């Protein structure tokens, strides 16, 4: 009986974690459409496919995400995206990277 409770709790925890993760990616997709689709002159699928999941994670970890956005989208200037907005767009980019198998609807 205890094992069943542990398994159920683990499943619930994973479900909540997955929902939270996708919520950030969904918010990142909305922010991409609102703030970057025009300046980047591309849709979110093309933007996210510029790198693999690991490459996006490395850009996030190294703090070089904003510089990469500016490189991909020269119309974007430093300071255009706040840290919190960058976090959501990074999550979106990781979720829909070229090796993720996922395709965004934007």
C-alpha positions in Angstrom: 0.0 0.0 0.0 2.9 2.4 0.8 4.5 1.7 -2.5 1.3 2.5 -4.3 1.1 5.9 -2.5 4.7 6.7 -3.4 4.0 5.8 -7.0 0.9 8.0 -7.1 2.7 10.9 -5.4 5.5 10.6 -7.9 3.1 10.6 -10.8 1.3 13.6 -9.5 4.6 15.5 -9.0 5.7 14.7 -12.5 2.4 15.8 -13.9 2.6 19.2 -12.1 6.2 19.7 -13.2 5.4 18.9 -16.8 2.4 21.4 -16.7 4.6 24.1 -15.2 7.3 23.5 -17.8 4.9 23.7 -20.7 3.3 26.8 -19.2 6.6 28.7 -19.5 7.0 27.5 -23.1 3.5 28.6 -23.9 4.1 32.0 -22.3 7.4 32.2 -24.2 5.6 31.5 -27.5 3.1 34.3 -26.8 5.9 36.7 -25.9 7.9 35.7 -29.1 4.8 36.4 -31.2 4.2 39.8 -29.5 7.8 41.0 -29.2 10.1 39.2 -31.7 8.1 37.8 -34.7 8.2 41.2 -36.5 11.7 42.3 -35.6 13.1 38.8 -36.4 11.1 38.6 -39.6 10.5 34.9 -38.9 8.1 32.7 -37.1 8.8 31.0 -33.8 9.4 27.6 -35.4 12.3 29.0 -37.5 13.7 31.0 -34.5 13.7 28.0 -32.2 15.1 25.7 -34.9 18.3 27.9 -35.0 19.8 25.7 -32.3 19.4 22.3 -30.6 18.0 22.0 -27.1 21.5 21.6 -25.7 22.7 24.7 -27.5 19.8 26.8 -26.2 20.5 25.5 -22.6 24.1 26.5 -23.0 23.1 30.0 -24.1 20.8 30.2 -21.1 23.5 29.0 -18.7 26.2 31.2 -20.1 24.0 34.3 -20.1 24.5 34.8 -23.8 20.8 34.4 -24.9 20.2 38.1 -25.5 23.4 38.4 -27.6 22.2 35.4 -29.6 18.8 37.0 -30.2 20.5 40.1 -31.4 22.7 38.1 -33.7 19.6 36.2 -35.1 17.4 39.4 -35.2 19.6 42.5 -35.8 16.6 44.8 -35.3 16.4 43.8 -31.6 18.6 45.9 -29.4 20.2 45.2 -26.0 17.8 45.8 -23.2 14.7 45.3 -25.4 13.9 42.1 -23.5 13.7 41.9 -19.7 15.3 39.0 -17.9 11.9 37.5 -17.1 10.8 37.7 -20.8 14.1 36.2 -21.8 13.5 33.2 -19.4 10.1 32.4 -21.0 11.4 32.8 -24.6 14.4 30.5 -23.7 12.0 27.9 -22.4 10.0 28.2 -25.6 13.2 27.9 -27.7 14.3 24.8 -25.8 10.8 23.2 -26.1 10.8 23.7 -29.9 14.5 23.4 -30.7 15.6 21.7 -34.0 16.1 18.4 -32.2 13.0 18.4 -30.0 10.5 17.0 -32.5 8.0 19.6 -31.4 6.5 22.3 -33.8 5.0 25.5 -32.4 1.8 27.0 -33.8 3.3 30.4 -34.5 
